């Protein structure tokens, strides 16, 4: 069986590139700049990541990242068209160029890079698949043997569940549904004994639990690695670089204490990476800072106007500010940063150096 699957995978790899639309280098970046609007694919509604507030305005970690990209590329964080997508629709929407960037709880995997031909510029949020169950009963995943488990269609959560069952000697009965809303409704109605998804999505789903959050618990086991990242087509390396370095800029800003409030002051500083980056992109060759002449070409090489890094931070704040506003202690989700802490604070969050 495994040999047959491998043979089929190799065959698909051989023909996949011919199935995808081609794009020249810089074409996607030029299209966004020419249009003056960023088209961002988001979820249909996952609290803390991408959902609408009572006024209808989109909010969340994924949404804020799109706003940072829009600020950097087109100069205005509000020049965005948000397209809500089901999990099963998200990658086809990107392939069909209905969106410029997918910022929607999507895990970086080899299969998606090799077969779907998308790129994941950098990791926005480190997560893992877990289980939510009614409180007062199940204490560990091992006790779910034989249970019906709700999972979402169009994700790899079912495959993760099957792999976990195989290596743990357990059996599950998957109940596969199309949307997060359908899954939550089925789980809270008792149609499945557990709900399995990224732990952050379970926390978000629990907010709408009938009778309150206390009636449901998220088990401690994590059965997979889920590095959630924005996705773009792999046909335009310039666009990939821009998206990557907008995210890295938000991380670098947190490392150096550059915030939404002080970024203009820090941009003129010679003591922070954002200051170095901004001065270099403006072409201000301050020899006292040891800036290399080639740095003045960075902005032009990325295809961005000077000040793009400052605009991105002004739009949403540094990574820590974005996290706290949407997922942290001050948000309804109250998710510990954990692996999403800076590398200097025991987490995995890390941006390459500028020079």
C-alpha positions in Angstrom: 0.0 0.0 0.0 2.8 2.5 0.9 4.7 1.6 -2.3 1.6 2.3 -4.4 1.1 5.7 -2.6 4.7 6.6 -3.2 4.5 5.7 -6.9 1.4 7.8 -7.2 3.1 10.7 -5.4 6.1 10.6 -7.8 3.8 10.6 -10.8 1.9 13.6 -9.5 5.1 15.4 -8.8 6.2 14.9 -12.4 3.0 16.5 -13.9 2.1 19.1 -11.2 4.2 22.0 -12.6 2.3 21.8 -15.9 -1.0 22.2 -14.1 -0.1 25.6 -12.6 -0.2 29.1 -14.1 3.2 30.6 -14.8 4.3 34.0 -13.7 7.4 36.0 -14.5 9.8 37.2 -11.8 8.3 40.3 -10.2 5.0 39.9 -11.9 2.9 39.3 -8.8 4.6 42.2 -6.9 4.1 44.5 -9.9 0.4 43.5 -10.1 -0.2 44.4 -6.4 1.6 47.7 -6.8 -0.2 48.5 -10.0 -3.6 47.6 -8.6 -2.9 49.5 -5.4 -4.8 46.9 -3.4 -3.7 43.7 -1.7 -6.0 40.7 -2.0 -5.7 38.6 1.1 -7.2 35.2 1.7 -8.4 34.6 5.3 -10.6 32.2 7.2 -14.4 32.4 7.4 -14.0 33.3 11.0 -11.4 32.1 13.6 -11.2 34.3 16.6 -7.8 35.8 17.2 -6.7 35.0 13.7 -9.2 36.3 11.2 -12.7 37.3 12.0 -15.0 40.3 11.9 -15.6 42.6 14.9 -19.2 43.8 15.6 -18.7 46.6 13.1 -17.7 44.2 10.3 -14.0 45.1 10.4 -11.6 42.2 9.9 -9.3 41.6 12.8 -6.7 39.0 14.1 -3.1 37.9 13.8 -3.5 36.8 10.1 -5.4 40.0 9.2 -2.8 42.2 10.9 0.0 40.6 8.9 -1.8 41.3 5.7 -2.2 44.9 6.8 1.5 45.1 7.4 2.2 43.8 3.9 -0.3 46.3 2.4 1.4 49.2 4.3 4.8 48.2 3.1 3.9 47.5 -0.6 1.1 49.9 -1.5 1.6 52.4 1.3 -1.8 52.0 3.0 -2.7 49.3 5.5 -6.4 49.7 4.6 -6.0 49.0 0.9 -6.9 45.4 1.2 -9.6 43.1 -0.1 -10.2 40.3 2.4 -11.6 37.1 0.9 -12.9 34.6 3.4 -12.2 31.0 2.4 -13.0 27.5 3.6 -10.0 25.3 4.2 -10.7 23.3 1.1 -10.9 26.5 -1.0 -7.8 28.3 0.2 -5.0 26.8 -1.9 -7.1 26.7 -5.1 -7.8 30.4 -4.6 -4.1 31.1 -4.4 -3.4 28.9 -7.5 -6.2 30.6 -9.4 -4.8 34.1 -8.4 -8.0 35.2 -6.8 -5.7 36.3 -3.9 -2.1 37.6 -3.7 -1.4 36.1 -0.3 -3.0 33.4 1.8 -2.9 34.4 5.5 -5.2 31.8 6.9 -4.0 29.2 9.5 -2.1 27.2 6.9 0.6 24.7 7.8 3.9 24.7 6.0 4.4 21.2 4.5 6.6 19.6 1.9 3.5 18.3 0.1 2.2 21.8 -0.4 5.5 23.1 -1.6 6.2 20.2 -3.9 2.7 19.4 -5.3 0.7 22.6 -4.9 3.7 24.8 -5.8 3.3 27.4 -3.1 5.9 29.0 -1.0 5.8 29.7 2.8 8.0 32.8 3.3 8.3 32.5 7.1 6.4 31.1 10.1 3.9 33.4 11.6 2.7 31.1 14.5 3.9 27.8 15.9 1.1 25.5 16.8 0.3 21.8 17.2 -2.8 19.6 16.7 -4.6 18.7 19.9 -8.0 17.5 21.2 -10.8 19.3 23.0 -13.2 17.2 25.1 -16.0 17.9 27.6 -14.7 18.7 31.1 -14.8 16.3 33.9 -14.2 13.1 31.9 -11.3 12.3 29.6 -7.9 13.2 30.9 -5.6 12.1 28.1 -5.8 11.2 24.4 -5.2 7.6 25.2 -8.7 7.5 26.7 -10.2 8.4 23.4 -9.8 4.9 21.9 -12.8 4.2 19.7 -14.2 7.7 20.0 -15.8 9.7 17.2 -13.5 12.7 16.5 -14.6 15.8 14.6 -12.1 17.1 12.0 -12.2 19.6 9.2 -12.3 18.8 5.5 -9.5 20.2 3.4 -6.9 20.0 6.2 -4.3 17.4 7.1 -5.9 17.0 10.5 -7.5 13.7 9.6 -4.2 12.3 8.3 -2.5 13.4 11.5 -5.2 11.7 13.5 -4.7 8.4 11.5 -1.0 8.5 12.0 -1.3 9.2 15.7 -3.8 6.3 16.0 -1.5 3.9 14.2 1.6 4.7 16.3 -0.4 4.8 19.5 -2.4 1.6 19.0 -5.7 3.5 19.1 -8.7 3.7 16.8 -10.8 6.8 16.0 -14.0 7.3 14.0 -13.5 10.6 12.1 -16.5 12.9 11.5 -15.3 15.2 8.7 -17.2 18.5 8.2 -16.6 21.5 6.0 -16.3 24.5 8.3 -15.2 25.4 11.8 -18.7 26.5 12.6 -20.1 23.1 11.6 -17.4 21.3 13.6 -18.1 23.3 16.7 -21.8 22.8 16.4 -21.4 19.1 16.0 -19.0 18.8 18.9 -21.1 20.9 21.3 -24.2 18.9 20.3 -22.4 15.7 21.3 -22.1 14.2 17.8 -18.4 13.5 18.5 -16.5 12.8 21.7 -13.6 15.0 20.8 -12.8 17.9 18.4 -9.3 17.7 16.9 -7.6 20.7 15.3 -4.8 23.1 15.8 -4.7 24.0 19.6 -5.2 27.7 18.9 -8.4 26.9 16.8 -9.7 24.8 19.7 -9.2 27.7 22.1 -11.1 29.9 19.6 -13.9 27.4 19.2 -14.3 27.1 23.0 -15.2 30.8 23.2 -18.6 29.9 21.7 -19.2 26.9 23.9 -22.8 26.7 25.2 -22.7 27.3 29.0 -19.2 28.8 28.8 -15.6 27.8 28.3 -15.4 25.9 31.6 -17.4 23.1 30.2 -14.6 22.0 27.9 -10.9 21.3 28.2 -8.1 21.0 25.7 -6.0 17.9 26.4 -2.2 18.3 26.9 -1.1 16.1 24.0 0.0 17.6 20.7 0.0 15.0 17.9 1.7 17.1 15.2 3.8 20.1 14.4 1.8 22.9 12.8 4.1 25.8 11.7 1.4 28.2 10.4 2.7 30.5 7.7 1.4 32.9 5.0 1.5 31.3 1.6 2.2 32.7 -1.9 2.7 31.3 -5.3 6.2 30.0 -5.9 6.5 31.7 -9.3 7.6 35.1 -8.1 10.7 35.1 -5.8 10.5 38.9 -5.5 7.0 38.7 -4.0 8.1 35.9 -1.7 11.0 38.0 -0.5 8.8 41.0 0.3 6.3 38.9 2.3 9.1 37.2 4.1 10.9 40.4 5.1 7.7 42.2 6.2 7.3 39.4 8.8 10.9 39.4 9.8 10.8 43.2 10.2 8.0 42.8 12.8 10.1 40.2 14.6 13.3 42.4 14.5 11.3 45.3 15.8 10.2 43.3 18.9 13.8 42.2 19.4 15.0 45.9 19.5 12.0 47.3 21.4 10.7 49.2 18.4 7.0 49.7 18.8 4.1 51.3 17.0 4.5 54.3 19.2 8.2 54.9 18.9 9.0 53.6 15.4 9.5 57.1 13.9 12.1 57.9 16.6 13.8 54.5 16.4 13.9 54.7 12.6 16.5 57.5 12.9 18.5 55.6 15.5 21.8 54.0 14.8 21.3 51.5 17.7 18.5 49.3 16.3 18.2 47.0 13.4 15.1 48.9 12.2 17.2 52.1 12.3 19.9 50.5 10.2 17.3 49.0 7.8 15.4 52.3 7.5 18.5 54.4 6.9 19.8 52.0 4.4 16.5 51.9 2.5 16.4 55.6 2.4 19.9 55.7 1.0 21.2 57.8 4.0 24.8 56.6 3.9 25.8 57.3 7.4 29.5 56.2 7.5 29.5 56.6 11.2 27.2 53.6 11.4 29.4 51.6 9.0 26.6 51.2 6.5 27.8 49.6 3.3 27.1 51.4 0.0 25.2 48.3 -1.3 22.6 48.8 1.4 21.2 51.8 -0.4 20.1 49.5 -3.1 18.0 47.2 -0.8 14.8 49.1 -1.2 15.1 49.2 -5.0 16.1 45.5 -5.0 13.0 44.5 -3.0 10.8 46.7 -5.3 9.6 48.8 -2.4 9.5 52.5 -1.7 11.7 53.9 1.1 10.2 53.7 4.5 8.4 50.4 3.9 9.6 48.9 7.2 8.4 51.9 9.2 5.0 51.8 7.5 4.6 48.1 8.3 5.3 48.7 12.0 3.2 51.8 12.2 0.3 49.9 10.8 0.2 47.0 13.3 3.1 47.3 15.8 5.9 44.8 16.3 5.2 41.0 16.5 4.7 41.1 20.2 2.2 43.9 20.0 0.3 42.0 17.3 0.4 38.8 19.3 -0.8 40.4 22.6 -3.6 42.3 20.9 -5.1 39.3 19.2 -4.0 36.2 21.1 -2.3 37.2 24.4 -3.4 37.9 27.9 -5.4 41.0 26.9 -7.4 39.1 24.3 -10.3 36.7 24.9 -8.1 33.7 23.9 -5.4 34.3 26.5 -3.0 31.9 24.7 0.5 31.7 26.3 3.2 32.7 23.8 5.2 29.5 24.4 7.1 28.6 21.2 6.1 32.0 19.8 8.3 33.8 22.2 11.5 35.4 20.8 14.5 33.1 20.6 16.1 35.1 23.3 13.2 34.4 25.6 13.0 30.6 25.1 10.9 30.5 22.0 11.4 29.7 18.3 10.7 33.2 16.9 13.8 34.2 15.0 14.6 36.6 12.1 17.8 36.4 10.0 20.2 39.3 10.3 19.9 42.3 7.9 23.6 42.3 7.0 
